[in-house]
Amino acid sequence: MSELRLDGLESRDRAEELVGPSQPELDGVHPEAAAVAPGGVATGGDDGGRSASEPAPPSRRGAVDPVKALMHRHRALCERAVDPLEIAAGLEAHGVTDRTAARFRHRDVFSLAEEMYARVPRDADAPPERRPMPAASGVGGGWGFLALLPGALCAAAVAGVRLTHGQPRLAVAAAGALAVALGLRLALRRGPLQSPLGTTGRSGTWTCWLLAYALLGDGLLAAGLADGPDGPDGPWPLATAPVLALALSCAPALWCAHLLSVRARRKLVASRGLADFADSVKPLLLGVFALYLCALVSLLALCGTVLDEPAVSVGAVALGALLLLARLLTAHGFPHAPAAVLCAAALTETCALATVFASRLPGCSFLAVPVRTVTDAWGPGAVPALACGIAALLLLVHATRALTRASAHARPPGAT
């Protein structure tokens, strides 16, 4: 029987003709084709009563190369890959597991990716243009300097607010808030926390609200439960120390994200299976997360001491953890869960304020009972602590699953 070949330029219809009648596929490859070992020995499927070691009769399906058929299915991935690791991450993103790779006679996805990368046709005289892997981006792009910008602008704004009074103070506060927002935008447009285009619209809105509540919310909530914003004690106070500490923590957040990218890339090179990679990255992720929390707590203590405000706010710690996890997930290609969780946290804080002020209406005093119960027990800061703390815990559980995948660390910036 003449040898049948299926090269990378053949159509999928031709591949199905060689494989045989249409049956359930394994990532685009017929299961029987993937189950036939070299030499015609059947390794799975219906053996017609023969023993496992008995040679199968000659068949047209036995001539089909399942790995080449898989390469045809993922031709674009194989052609643009800069190394086998990128192919492995792409296969894993398409649902190919180590168990799937075993049906292609490979011990894991990494081994299968190495064969696919080695078999990609390349012209030595004119190699195709290839994009660099960005997972372990360095500081050459200037993001290390830009990471300091939000903290510097926020410190200047806080100093201006404290040195002015009346209408000029309001103008300085508005200008400072705008400057910090622009500085934060610039800091996050490059580096390891850069997010794909079009994935930060809703998340950015909820982030701004959460930061505004950190600045005004606790004082406004306490005033609403007492005599209102314009009670005998005057306007509610601004919590500038938590906001300043969160702005300053942008730098350690970026460095922690960079550390995660670099170490994850190294573990991706050393791993020999998807499960092995996930097990090695999970402690790394938790360690980087804990490192950021330590830096944030230190900054909160420092800012509280300098500004003569409460040293460490639990709500600010929970908010910082929530924002870091949300940005990490978004930057690595998982924007939907962060947007939903940030929205839920912001709406929770909004409902707390709304119920407090709605309770001032005649016959509606019962609306403030839940919030009043919580604040009487733990203070006004318990509302953002609970809202952001629960949201951060949910995102942390999600991150331990999503960010331990190989495909999460081989995604180019701007990819969706």
Steps between C-alpha positions, in 0.01 A plus 500: 500500500638841408590724793251776577625839614323788667713816489428833669340651188234233444142596575306360792263321258795309356611411854157360582503300177829337601389442858168346408134561576416785736510399867554691828835675481779569746599860438442458130670158469308175455531287818576184301779679316650615828462151648703319233861459602787471254512164335126458493462392864166606640517688829135582547156480344324186378750218437243257357585229754876507443747526788674830569830372359354354180585708192203672342419429136618753242272803496492837331451665839829362626688714250371826642742694722292631793763755607511646152122522497517684833759735352263568213227586749730743687712609205498872593615423854786281378618751239516800734641320804847610609562181699323176599378656823274736311347210310447312827325801652284541191399134498414519869286808432309295240429224752781257419615329821776255588242223472415618149870506410529134605263410219753653263768271649660779710548508875368859537403814311855637515637195320226524238574871453871428451424261215257745341754782524775282352280401207398852400655564156745788513707664227852545632572772246190707579366418843147624567456802717427401857373705790686492834358330805389776742435290810828601664513863394780705645515859619649632178163638391508764776222354712730486802515880503131545416407275794611779735288764327159435668651508848693821433195677355278383785751621760506842332119510492470406869751769594307756297169407663647528849656840432189665352152584627163592358443513125870469409510175697217356291675602177828348616323176594331475159822574312692252715245225442519557124880498504514176702253335263710595198821389671346166587384457143850567371657263752273212399532547125841328501662222691374178655156641593422622151155374405370399156329778310132546572493301825525774764198719427257366760775398741645852489164653590450276803861550606452877506189460713675272748787748534256788546327306777838437665549876507150614599289198584579428864453862606183538295355177641576602858346845439189343350453276801546800731379848404564504126788645297442850636450410867637683802846358442523657153573326169614139513876442504701375203697176539812609312743249653340186344475662156860622514621155608304334215652744249849434633436124486473518122879460483521181711196365315677534166821349636310208652323440169836511323642249748204270437553519122873430518476211745200348324690510171791315659270239647335461161839414353580251777158332519425175319123504530206731551426363846865537596499863383177579688634349822820705476332831411232496771747558790670766289171682445409488868849615599489799265155588628621486861805711409277774361279493809807546722609799293149648514473460877838669542393792281172533690687517829744756363232723348284477811790611714598790273142624451391432859219264398415141602810294428358197313154476350369148442277633225798652321694173522201310359460758223867481405483119485185518288647749253825304461323170433257664260781662303708180492209300363415767244862534385528125450185475291219439752307832514143382558521372858688811627244733341210310660662484844603867499146592400356292785732661757422852378125437499521361853661819626249708304207312651643550848510879453163508324320309774648724770376821338171344387431408862453872574173492309188466715429138586823370339728486802514121474711529183807604698477214751745261320764769444455645847541154655827446315641845575402486868696176531809576292482862388429665160808336350335159530282566193787532248697236686222245457410602145858511368624213718240253374554619141878460533459151643284398204754637253786329685326162462443574132860615453642178647323318217534744211854630557646152552425409138785505253295700250463786751875564483543488124246763402627809315396845613191615318374149437144424580 
